[in-house]
Amino acid sequence: MTPLLPTPIRRIVIAGGGTAGWMVAAGLAKCLGRQYDICLVESEEIGTVGVGEATIPTLHFLHEILDLDEQVFIRATQATFKLGISFENWRNVGEHYFHSFGRTGKPHWTAGFHHFWLEGRRRGVASDYGDYCFELRAALEQRFEALRDGAINYAYHFDATLYGRFLREYAEGLGVRRHEGKIAQVLRDPSSGALTALQLHEGPRIDGDFFIDCTGMRALLLGEALGVGFESWAQWLPCDRAVAVQTTLVGEPLPYTRSIAHPWGWQWRIPLQHRVGNGLVYSSRHISDEAARQALLANVQGEVLRQPRVIPFTPGQRDEVWRLNCVAIGLSSGFLEPLESTSIHLIQKGLTRLVQMFPTDGIYQSDIDEYNRQSRTAIEGIRDFIILHYHVNQRSDSDFWRHCREMSVPEPLRHRIQMFRDSARLNVSADELFAENSWVQVMMGQGIQPAAHHPITRQMETRALADFLGEVRKDVARKLIQLPRHQAFINTYCKAGPPPDTSSMGAPVASASQQHAAPLWQPQPSVQTVELEGGARVYVVDDFATDPASLVRWVQAQQAAFQSVPGHPYPGPQLSLPEPLAKPLEAWYQRHALPLLGGGLPQGMNARFSRVLLDPAQLDPRQRICHRDDSGLAADQRVGALVHYLFEDERLGGTVFFRSRLSQEDTERLFQDANHLDAMRFERRYGVPAAYMTQSNALFEVIGRVPARWNRAVFYDGSLLHSGDIQCPAAMLRAPGPGRLTLNGFFQRRMN
C-alpha cells in the first residue's frame, strides 16, 4: 500500500510541556533519540493543569524503560507511596470502602477468589473481603515497604510540577531541545494538509516532519489546526469543574488517596512529603464555583499555601487522536476526571503505543487507524469503570446522586453490571487496564450483592473452605507485621529535602538587576581564535561571566537539585540552566558566537551546569573516548557548543580536540559499539582502558587543546571530536565545593 505521507520522518516536534510533553519527550528520546531530532515548544507564560499528582502501578513500566532510579525520582518529586484509594460516602453517606492495587486471595482456574469468599460468607466462615488483600491491609494500617520481586503492588503520589521538571532535565540530557515561546501559527502543507511547522510569536519557525500535540484541552494542533472533533461524555460523567488547592502537611502522609463524596461531586486528598494536594470535582449544575471553592476550603487540613483555582473541563475523547502527521497525547486527546488516577497512565499509554507503532518509511493510514482504534478502546474501558462509581450508589440525599443512579449507561457497562448482579461473573479482557479484582472491589464496595456465584465453591467442605480462607488471611497478617510504618520507610529510604524554591532560580539575575541591570555575560568580549591542526577553529572568551562568583554560589546552593541522568554519557550530575540565565546566554551567543561559527537560523538552545565526579575506573565505554555534539541532526542542521569553566584549579582540565584515525564507517561503528557493548567487551575489541581520553592513541589523535582558566568560555563547532582534558583525576575527585564545574551549552541552527 502507498503511504499516506511518504516523506521519511527526521524531525519530531512536541507542542506543549508539562507532564504530558516532557513524558513524551523523555520516552521518545530514550527509545528513538538516536534516529530523530526531537524538540519541544512550550511557554512559561502558559500554565499547566498540574493537579495529576496520584498515579497507578503502571507507571513503573515507564520508569523501567527510562531506567530511572526510584530513590532519585522520589526525592526529586517529593513523592510518597500509594497502595490504593479510600472511597468515602460513595455507596451512601457514612459508608466507606477501599479499592486497593493488590491481589485479593488466591483464584481458581474456574472462578475468581471472590466466588469462594461469597460462599464462605454464606456459610459464616469468611471475614471482611479486604482482610484477604495484603496491600489493602497495609494501607489502612499505614505500613509500607518497597519489597522485591513484586511482593507488593504500589504507585506514587508526587508533585506534578516537580515531576515535569525532573523529566525535562532527563530529556534535555538525552538531547531534546526546548524552545521557549507561544505558538502563533500552525503551518500546513497546502496539498496534503499535513503539518509542516510551528511559528512562534516573536520567535523562530520550528519545522518538523511529525508533530505531537500536548497543548492540553485546547488541542491547538489536532483540534484547532486539523479540525478533529470532540465527543462529549457529559451524559454519563456529570462533573464538569475542578477546584484545586495545596495545603501544608498535617501528621504523617497516608499511603493512599482519599476520595470523599459530597452531594454535588467528590473531593481528593493526596499527601506528599512536603504538602497535601486537595481538590473538588463537581457538577456546576448542582453547585456554583464560589460555593465549591468555599466547600473545599472548609474541608481541608493545614495552612492553605495558595489560593484555589477553578479548572473547567468536558469529559470526552477526540474523534481521532492521530490524523495525518499529528498525534495528540494527554489532555489534547481527551479527558477523564482523576477519580481513579488514570490521567498520567493515559499519557504513558499514548506514548508507549506511539513508540510501538512509530512510522518507519512514511506514514500509513492503516497504522493511524489501528492507533486510533486501540486508543478509543482503552479510554472507553476506563470511562466505563469511572461511570460505575457514580451509577451504582444508594444515596438519596441530593439530585446529583439520584440522577447518576437513574441515568442510562453505555451498553457494555450495563451488561457487565447485570452479569455481576446475577452470577458474580466478570468478563474482563487481558488488555483492559483494570483487572477483575478492581471491578470486584468497586462493585461490591458500591453495594452490589450478587444473587449467585460459581457452583464449584460448593464442592468444598465447610472445614476445608474455612481453612483455605483462614490461611490466606494469616498469610496477609504474617507479611503485614513485617512492614515498617509508611513514614518510617520514607525516612530511611527516600526522605526528600526541602523542595526547590522556584523563585531562587532567578537569584543571579536579581543580583545583576540590582546593579542597574548589569549584563550577565561579557557585553564587549575579546575573542581569541585558536586554530587546530587541519584548519578547524575554536573561539575563546576570557572573563565571560560578569560575576562568576555569584554563579558558583548559586550552584552550590542548588547542589541537591543536580541529577545524574540515567543513560546519559556525561560522567557526572547535571542541572538545567534556569530561564533567567538561559535567555541572556542564548541572546549573547546569537550576537557574538553564531557569526563566528558560520551563521544560520537559530533553532533553540539546551544548556546546563555539569560536574565531573566519576573515578576513571567507573567510566563506561562512551565516557572513555572523545565524542561529538551533533549526533542525530538533519543534513541542514548544525550545532554550536560552549564550555564555560567555573573552577579555579587549572589542574582539573580544559578541553582537548581530536580527529579520528579510522575511516568514517569504522568510526561510526566504534561509536555504536560504545553505546551497546559492556566495558570489558569494548576494551577487548578496541584496547581503550578505563581512563579519561587526553592523549593520542591508535584510534584518535590530538589536534589541539584549550587549557582551563577561571571564567573562560570556549565556543566550537559541535562536529569536532573532543573530550575533557582531565589529566589529574585525583585532583578533580578531591576538589572542594562543586569541583570541576562547567556551564555547557548546545545551540542548534538551520543552514539557509
C-alpha positions in Angstrom: 0.0 0.0 0.0 1.2 3.5 -0.8 2.0 5.6 2.3 -0.5 8.4 3.1 2.5 10.6 3.7 5.7 9.2 2.0 8.2 11.6 3.4 10.6 9.9 5.9 10.5 11.4 9.4 13.6 13.0 10.7 12.3 15.9 13.0 9.8 15.4 15.8 8.2 18.5 17.3 6.3 18.3 20.6 3.9 21.2 21.2 3.4 21.8 24.9 5.3 20.9 28.0 4.0 19.9 31.4 3.8 16.3 32.5 2.5 15.1 29.1 5.0 17.0 26.9 8.1 16.0 29.0 6.9 12.4 29.5 6.7 12.1 25.7 10.0 13.9 25.2 11.8 11.6 27.7 10.3 8.4 26.3 11.0 9.2 22.7 14.5 10.4 23.4 15.3 7.2 25.3 13.7 4.8 22.7 14.3 6.6 19.4 16.5 9.6 20.1 19.5 8.4 18.1 17.4 8.4 14.9 15.5 11.6 15.2 15.9 15.2 16.1 13.4 15.9 18.9 12.4 19.4 20.1 9.7 20.7 22.5 8.0 24.0 22.4 6.4 25.5 25.5 5.9 28.9 27.1 6.5 29.8 30.7 3.5 32.1 30.4 1.1 29.3 29.8 0.3 27.3 32.9 -0.4 23.6 33.1 -3.3 21.9 34.9 -0.7 20.4 37.2 -3.1 18.6 39.6 -2.5 15.0 38.4 -0.5 14.0 41.4 -1.7 10.5 42.1 -0.7 7.5 39.9 -1.4 3.8 39.4 1.2 1.0 39.3 1.6 1.0 35.5 4.0 4.0 36.0 6.7 1.5 37.0 6.8 0.3 33.3 7.7 3.8 32.0 10.3 4.2 34.7 11.9 0.9 33.8 12.0 2.0 30.2 13.7 5.2 31.2 16.0 3.4 33.6 15.1 5.8 36.4 16.5 5.4 40.0 13.4 5.2 42.2 15.0 6.9 45.2 16.3 9.8 43.0 12.9 10.2 41.4 11.1 10.2 44.8 13.4 12.8 46.3 13.2 15.0 43.2 9.3 14.9 43.2 8.6 14.9 47.0 6.8 11.6 46.4 5.1 9.2 48.8 3.7 5.7 48.2 0.2 4.8 47.2 -1.5 1.4 47.7 -5.0 2.3 46.6 -7.9 4.7 47.1 -10.3 5.1 50.0 -13.8 5.8 48.8 -15.8 7.6 51.5 -19.5 8.3 51.3 -19.8 6.9 47.7 -22.1 4.0 48.3 -24.0 6.0 50.9 -23.3 8.7 53.4 -21.2 7.3 56.2 -20.3 4.1 54.3 -16.7 3.6 53.0 -14.8 1.0 51.0 -11.2 0.6 49.6 -10.0 0.0 46.1 -6.6 -1.5 46.5 -3.9 -2.2 43.9 -3.3 -5.6 45.3 -4.5 -9.1 44.5 -7.2 -10.4 46.9 -6.9 -14.0 47.9 -6.0 -16.9 45.5 -8.1 -17.5 42.4 -9.1 -20.9 41.0 -9.0 -21.6 37.2 -12.8 -21.8 37.2 -13.6 -18.7 39.2 -12.1 -15.7 40.9 -11.4 -15.7 44.7 -14.5 -13.6 45.3 -16.6 -16.6 44.4 -15.0 -18.6 47.2 -15.3 -15.6 49.6 -19.1 -15.3 48.8 -19.6 -19.0 49.6 -17.6 -18.5 52.8 -19.7 -15.6 53.8 -22.9 -17.7 53.1 -21.6 -20.4 55.4 -20.4 -17.9 58.0 -16.6 -18.7 57.7 -15.4 -15.5 55.9 -14.4 -12.2 57.4 -14.3 -8.8 55.6 -13.3 -9.1 51.9 -10.4 -6.7 52.5 -8.8 -9.0 55.1 -7.6 -11.2 52.2 -5.6 -8.4 50.5 -2.1 -7.6 51.7 -1.9 -4.1 50.0 -5.3 -3.1 51.4 -4.5 -4.0 55.0 -1.1 -2.3 54.7 -2.7 0.9 53.5 -5.3 1.0 56.3 -2.5 0.4 58.9 -0.2 2.9 57.3 2.5 0.4 56.6 4.7 0.2 53.6 8.0 -1.2 52.2 9.2 -1.4 48.6 9.5 -5.2 48.6 11.5 -7.0 46.0 10.1 -9.4 43.3 6.8 -7.5 43.1 5.6 -8.7 46.5 3.7 -5.5 47.0 1.9 -3.6 44.2 2.1 0.1 44.6 2.2 3.5 42.9 3.1 7.0 43.9 1.8 10.4 44.9 4.1 13.2 43.6 4.3 16.9 42.8 3.3 17.1 39.2 5.3 20.3 38.6 8.4 18.8 40.0 7.8 15.6 38.0 7.6 17.7 34.8 10.9 19.4 35.7 12.5 16.1 36.6 11.6 14.6 33.2 12.7 17.8 31.4 16.2 17.5 32.8 16.2 13.8 31.8 15.0 14.6 28.3 17.3 17.5 27.7 20.2 15.3 29.0 19.4 13.0 26.1 19.5 15.8 23.6 15.9 17.1 23.4 15.9 20.8 22.7 13.4 23.1 24.3 12.1 26.3 22.6 10.5 28.9 24.8 7.6 30.8 23.2 3.9 30.8 22.4 2.7 29.2 19.2 1.4 31.9 17.0 0.5 29.8 13.9 0.4 26.2 12.9 1.6 25.8 9.3 0.3 23.1 6.9 1.2 21.8 3.5 -1.3 23.1 1.0 -1.5 19.8 -0.9 -1.5 17.1 1.7 -2.9 19.1 4.7 -0.1 17.7 6.9 1.6 20.0 9.5 4.9 21.5 8.4 6.0 24.0 11.1 5.1 25.9 14.2 5.6 29.7 14.0 6.4 31.1 17.4 5.2 34.5 18.5 8.1 36.9 18.1 10.3 33.8 17.7 11.7 31.3 15.2 9.8 28.9 13.0 10.1 25.3 14.2 9.9 22.9 11.2 9.1 19.3 11.6 8.0 16.1 10.0 6.0 14.6 12.8 4.1 16.6 15.5 2.8 15.6 18.9 0.0 17.7 20.4 0.5 18.1 24.2 -1.2 21.5 24.3 -3.9 20.5 26.8 -7.6 20.7 26.5 -7.3 23.3 23.7 -5.7 20.8 21.4 -4.1 23.5 19.3 -2.7 21.2 16.6 -5.1 18.3 16.4 -8.3 20.2 17.3 -7.8 23.7 16.1 -5.4 23.3 13.1 -6.6 19.9 11.8 -10.2 20.3 12.8 -10.7 16.9 14.6 -13.9 16.9 16.5 -14.6 16.1 20.2 -17.1 13.6 21.5 -18.5 14.7 24.9 -19.3 12.1 27.6 -21.1 14.5 29.8 -24.3 12.4 29.7 -22.5 9.8 31.7 -20.0 11.9 33.7 -21.9 14.9 35.0 -18.9 16.6 36.7 -17.5 19.5 34.6 -15.4 21.5 37.0 -12.5 21.0 39.4 -11.1 23.4 42.0 -7.7 22.7 43.5 -5.6 24.0 46.4 -2.4 23.0 48.2 -2.0 22.9 52.0 0.7 22.1 54.5 1.1 18.5 55.6 -0.6 17.7 58.9 0.6 14.4 60.5 2.1 11.5 58.6 1.3 11.1 54.9 -1.2 8.3 54.3 -0.1 5.6 51.8 -3.3 6.0 49.8 -5.5 8.6 48.2 -8.7 9.7 49.9 -11.8 10.2 47.6 -14.6 11.8 49.6 -18.1 12.1 48.0 -20.2 15.2 48.6 -23.8 16.0 47.4 -22.5 17.5 44.2 -19.3 15.6 43.4 -16.3 14.5 45.3 -13.0 15.6 47.0 -9.5 14.3 46.8 -6.7 14.4 49.3 -3.2 13.4 48.1 -0.4 13.5 50.7 3.2 14.3 49.5 6.3 14.6 51.6 6.1 18.4 51.8 2.4 19.2 51.4 -1.1 17.9 50.5 -2.9 18.3 47.2 -6.6 18.9 47.7 -9.4 19.4 45.2 -13.1 19.1 44.4 -14.5 17.6 41.2 -18.1 18.8 40.9 -21.1 19.5 38.7 -21.6 23.2 38.0 -25.3 22.4 37.6 -25.5 21.5 41.3 -23.1 23.9 42.9 -21.6 27.3 41.9 -17.8 27.8 41.5 -17.7 30.1 44.5 -19.7 27.7 46.7 -17.4 24.9 45.6 -14.3 26.9 46.5 -15.7 27.6 49.9 -16.7 24.0 50.4 -13.1 22.9 49.6 -11.5 25.4 52.0 -13.9 24.2 54.7 -12.8 20.6 54.2 -9.0 20.8 54.2 -6.4 20.5 56.9 -3.3 22.5 57.3 -2.4 26.0 56.1 -3.5 27.0 52.6 -0.4 27.6 50.5 -2.0 29.3 47.5 -5.5 30.4 46.5 -7.8 27.8 44.9 -8.2 27.8 41.1 -11.1 26.6 39.1 -10.5 24.3 36.2 -13.4 23.8 33.8 -13.4 20.6 31.6 -15.6 18.5 29.4 -15.2 14.7 29.8 -14.8 13.0 26.4 -12.5 12.0 23.6 -11.3 13.4 20.3 -12.9 11.6 17.3 -9.4 10.7 16.3 -6.1 11.1 18.3 -3.9 10.6 15.2 -4.6 12.4 11.9 -2.0 12.8 9.1 1.3 13.5 10.9 -0.1 14.7 14.2 -0.8 12.6 17.3 -2.4 14.1 20.4 -1.3 12.8 23.8 -2.6 13.8 27.2 -5.5 16.3 27.7 -5.4 17.2 24.0 -6.6 13.7 23.1 -9.4 13.5 25.7 -10.2 14.0 29.4 -11.3 11.7 32.2 -11.7 13.1 35.6 -9.0 11.9 38.1 -11.2 9.6 40.1 -9.0 6.5 39.5 -5.8 8.4 38.9 -5.7 7.4 35.2 -4.6 10.7 33.6 -0.8 10.0 33.7 -1.4 6.4 32.7 -3.2 7.6 29.6 -0.2 9.8 28.7 2.1 6.9 29.2 -0.1 4.5 27.2 -0.3 7.0 24.3 3.5 7.3 24.4 4.2 3.6 24.5 1.6 2.9 21.8 3.3 5.6 19.7 6.8 4.1 20.2 5.4 0.6 19.3 3.7 1.9 16.1 6.1 4.7 15.1 6.2 5.3 11.4 9.2 4.0 9.5 9.3 4.8 5.8 6.4 7.2 5.6 3.0 7.3 7.4 0.4 4.6 6.5 -3.3 5.1 7.1 -3.5 1.5 8.4 -1.2 2.4 11.3 -3.2 5.5 12.0 -6.5 3.5 12.1 -5.0 0.9 14.4 -3.6 3.5 16.8 -7.0 5.3 16.9 -8.8 2.0 17.5 -6.6 1.0 20.4 -6.7 4.4 21.9 -10.5 4.5 21.9 -10.9 1.0 23.2 -8.5 1.8 26.1 -10.1 5.1 27.2 -13.7 3.8 26.8 -12.9 0.9 29.2 -11.5 3.3 31.8 -14.5 5.6 31.2 -16.9 2.8 32.0 -15.0 1.9 35.2 -15.4 5.5 36.3 -19.1 5.7 35.4 -19.6 2.6 37.6 -18.7 4.6 40.7 -21.3 7.2 40.1 -24.1 4.9 38.7 -24.2 2.2 41.3 -25.0 4.1 44.5 -27.6 4.1 47.3 -27.5 7.8 48.1 -30.8 9.7 48.2 -29.6 13.0 49.7 -29.2 15.0 46.5 -30.4 15.4 43.0 -26.9 14.8 41.8 -26.7 11.2 43.1 -30.2 10.4 42.2 -29.5 11.5 38.6 -26.4 9.3 38.5 -28.2 6.3 39.7 -31.1 6.7 37.2 -29.1 7.6 34.1 -28.6 5.2 31.2 -25.0 3.9 30.9 -23.1 2.5 27.9 -24.3 -0.9 26.9 -21.0 -2.8 27.7 -21.1 -1.4 31.3 -24.8 -2.1 31.7 -24.2 -5.8 30.7 -21.2 -6.1 33.0 -23.1 -4.8 36.0 -26.1 -7.1 35.3 -23.9 -10.1 34.9 -22.2 -9.4 38.2 -25.5 -8.9 39.9 -26.8 -12.2 38.6 -23.8 -14.5 38.9 -20.7 -12.6 40.3 -19.1 -13.1 36.9 -16.9 -10.5 35.2 -15.7 -10.8 31.6 -12.5 -8.8 31.8 -10.1 -9.0 28.8 -6.4 -9.2 29.3 -5.7 -5.8 27.7 -8.0 -3.8 30.0 -6.4 -1.5 32.5 -8.5 -2.6 35.5 -8.4 -6.3 36.2 -11.1 -8.4 37.7 -10.2 -7.7 41.3 -10.6 -3.9 40.7 -14.1 -4.4 39.3 -15.0 -6.7 42.2 -13.8 -4.3 44.8 -15.7 -1.3 43.3 -18.9 -3.3 42.5 -19.2 -4.8 46.0 -17.9 -1.6 47.6 -20.7 0.3 45.9 -23.2 -2.1 47.2 -23.9 -4.8 44.6 -24.7 -8.2 46.3 -24.5 -10.9 43.6 -27.5 -13.2 43.6 -25.4 -16.3 42.9 -21.8 -17.4 42.5 -19.9 -20.2 40.8 -21.1 -23.7 41.9 -17.6 -25.1 42.1 -17.3 -23.4 45.5 -20.0 -25.8 46.9 -17.6 -28.7 46.2 -15.5 -27.7 49.3 -16.4 -29.0 52.7 -17.0 -26.2 55.2 -13.9 -27.0 57.2 -11.8 -27.1 54.0 -13.2 -23.7 52.9 -12.6 -22.2 56.3 -9.1 -23.5 56.3 -8.5 -22.1 52.8 -9.8 -18.7 53.7 -8.1 -18.7 57.1 -4.7 -19.5 55.6 -5.0 -16.6 53.1 -5.9 -14.2 55.9 -3.0 -15.5 58.1 -0.5 -15.1 55.2 -1.6 -11.4 54.8 -1.2 -10.9 58.6 2.3 -12.5 58.6 3.5 -10.3 55.8 1.9 -7.2 57.3 3.5 -7.4 60.7 7.0 -7.3 59.0 6.3 -3.9 57.3 7.5 -0.6 58.8 5.2 2.4 59.0 5.0 4.3 55.8 6.6 7.4 57.2 9.5 5.4 58.8 10.2 3.7 55.5 10.3 7.1 53.7 12.7 8.5 56.3 15.2 5.7 55.8 14.8 5.0 52.1 13.9 8.2 50.2 13.5 11.2 52.5 13.4 14.4 50.4 14.9 17.7 51.4 13.1 20.9 51.2 11.5 21.4 47.7 13.4 23.6 45.3 12.4 27.2 45.6 11.5 28.2 42.0 11.9 31.9 42.9 15.5 31.3 43.7 16.1 30.2 40.1 16.4 33.9 39.2 18.8 34.8 42.0 21.8 35.5 39.8 19.6 37.7 37.6 18.2 39.5 40.6 21.6 40.4 41.9 22.5 41.7 38.5 19.4 43.8 38.1 20.1 45.4 41.4 23.3 46.7 39.8 21.3 48.7 37.3 20.6 45.7 35.0 24.3 44.8 34.6 24.6 42.1 31.9 25.3 38.6 33.0 27.7 37.8 30.1 30.6 39.9 28.8 28.9 42.6 26.6 32.2 43.5 24.8 34.1 40.3 24.6 37.6 40.0 23.4 37.6 36.8 21.3 40.8 34.8 20.8 40.9 32.3 17.9 42.7 29.0 18.4 43.4 27.1 15.2 43.6 23.4 15.4 45.6 21.0 13.2 43.8 20.7 9.9 42.4 24.2 10.0 39.4 24.0 12.3 39.0 26.9 14.7 37.7 27.3 18.2 37.0 30.6 19.9 38.0 31.6 23.5 36.4 34.3 25.6 38.0 35.1 28.9 36.2 36.9 31.7 33.0 35.5 30.2 30.6 36.0 33.1 30.4 39.4 34.6 30.0 37.9 38.1 31.2 34.3 38.0 31.5 34.0 41.8 27.7 34.6 42.2 27.0 31.9 39.7 29.1 29.4 41.7 27.5 30.4 45.0 24.1 29.9 43.4 25.1 26.5 42.0 26.4 25.4 45.5 23.0 26.3 47.0 21.4 24.1 44.3 23.7 21.1 44.7 20.8 18.9 45.9 19.0 19.5 42.6 21.8 18.1 40.4 20.8 14.8 38.9 22.8 12.1 37.2 20.6 11.3 34.2 20.2 7.5 33.6 21.6 6.5 30.2 23.4 9.9 29.6 27.1 9.6 28.8 28.2 12.7 30.8 30.3 11.4 33.7 28.5 13.3 36.5 25.3 15.1 37.6 23.7 18.0 35.8 21.4 20.9 36.4 19.4 22.6 33.7 20.2 26.3 33.3 17.3 28.3 34.7 15.4 30.5 32.3 16.7 33.9 33.7 20.2 32.7 32.9 19.4 30.8 29.7 17.7 33.6 27.8 20.6 36.2 28.1 23.1 33.4 27.2 21.2 32.5 24.1 21.0 36.1 23.0 24.7 36.6 23.7 25.5 33.5 21.6 23.4 34.7 18.6 25.1 38.1 18.7 28.7 37.2 19.2 29.4 33.5 18.6 26.9 32.5 15.9 28.6 34.6 13.1 32.0 33.1 14.0 30.6 29.5 13.7 29.1 30.0 10.2 25.7 31.7 10.9 22.4 30.1 10.2 18.8 30.3 11.6 18.8 29.7 15.4 16.6 26.8 16.4 16.9 26.7 20.2 19.4 26.0 22.9 20.0 23.4 25.6 22.2 24.4 28.5 23.2 23.0 31.8 25.6 23.2 34.7 27.7 20.0 34.9 30.1 18.4 37.4 32.5 15.6 36.6 32.6 13.2 39.5 33.4 9.7 38.2 36.6 7.9 39.1 38.3 6.7 35.9 37.6 3.1 36.9 33.8 3.7 36.8 33.8 5.1 33.2 31.7 3.2 30.7 32.8 2.9 27.0 31.2 6.2 25.9 33.0 8.1 28.7 36.4 6.7 27.8 36.5 8.1 24.3 36.0 11.5 22.7 32.6 12.5 21.3 30.8 14.9 19.0 27.8 17.1 19.9 26.0 16.9 16.6 24.7 13.4 16.6 21.2 12.9 15.2 20.9 16.2 13.3 19.4 16.6 9.9 21.6 17.3 6.9 20.8 21.0 7.0 21.3 21.4 10.8 24.4 22.3 12.8 25.1 22.8 16.5 27.5 25.2 18.2 28.8 24.2 21.6 30.0 26.1 24.6 32.0 25.0 27.7 32.5 27.7 30.4 35.0 26.8 33.2 33.8 27.7 36.6 36.7 26.4 38.7 40.0 28.0 39.8 42.2 24.9 39.9 43.5 24.6 36.3 44.7 21.1 37.0 41.1 20.0 36.7 41.5 20.2 33.0 40.3 22.2 29.9 39.2 20.7 26.6 41.2 18.6 24.1 40.2 18.1 20.5 40.8 15.0 18.3 40.4 13.6 14.8 39.8 10.0 14.0 42.5 7.8 12.6 39.8 5.4 11.3 37.6 5.5 8.3 34.2 7.2 8.6 32.5 3.8 8.6 34.8 2.3 11.2 34.4 5.5 13.4 30.6 5.2 13.3 30.9 1.5 14.2 33.1 2.4 17.2 30.6 4.9 18.5 27.8 2.4 18.1 29.8 -0.2 19.9 30.5 2.3 22.7 26.7 2.6 23.1 26.0 -1.1 23.2 29.0 -3.1 24.4 29.8 -3.6 28.1 33.1 -2.2 29.3 35.0 -5.4 29.2 34.0 -6.3 25.7 34.6 -2.8 24.4 38.1 -2.8 26.0 39.0 -6.1 24.4 37.8 -5.1 21.0 39.3 -1.6 20.9 42.1 -1.6 23.5 40.6 1.5 25.3 41.4 1.4 29.1 39.2 2.8 31.9 40.6 6.4 31.8 39.7 9.9 30.6 41.0 10.3 27.0 43.5 13.1 26.9 46.2 11.8 24.6 46.6 10.4 21.0 46.1 6.6 20.6 45.6 4.1 17.9 42.0 5.3 17.3 42.3 9.1 17.6 45.0 11.8 17.5 45.1 15.1 19.3 44.7 18.2 17.1 44.7 20.9 19.8 43.9 21.9 23.4 42.4 24.8 25.2 43.6 24.9 28.8 41.2 25.6 31.6 41.1 29.1 33.2 38.7 30.6 35.7 35.8 32.2 33.9 36.9 31.2 30.5 34.4 30.2 27.8 35.2 28.1 24.7 32.9 28.0 21.6 33.4 25.4 18.9 31.5 23.6 16.2 29.7 20.5 17.6 31.0 18.3 14.8 34.5 18.4 16.3 35.6 15.4 18.3 36.6 16.5 21.8 36.8 15.4 25.5 37.5 16.9 28.9 41.3 17.3 29.2 41.2 15.6 32.7 44.8 14.5 33.3 44.7 14.7 37.1 41.5 12.9 38.1 42.8 12.5 41.7 42.8 16.3 42.0 39.4 16.5 40.5 37.9 14.0 42.9 39.4 15.8 45.9 38.4 19.3 44.7 36.4 21.3 47.3 32.9 22.7 46.6 31.3 21.9 43.3 34.7 20.7 41.9 35.1 20.6 38.1 32.0 22.7 37.5 31.3 23.9 33.9 28.4 25.5 32.1 27.7 23.6 28.9 25.6 25.0 26.1 24.4 23.5 22.8 22.9 25.9 20.2 21.2 24.4 17.2 20.7 26.2 13.9 19.5 25.5 10.4 21.6 26.5 7.5 20.0 28.6 4.9 
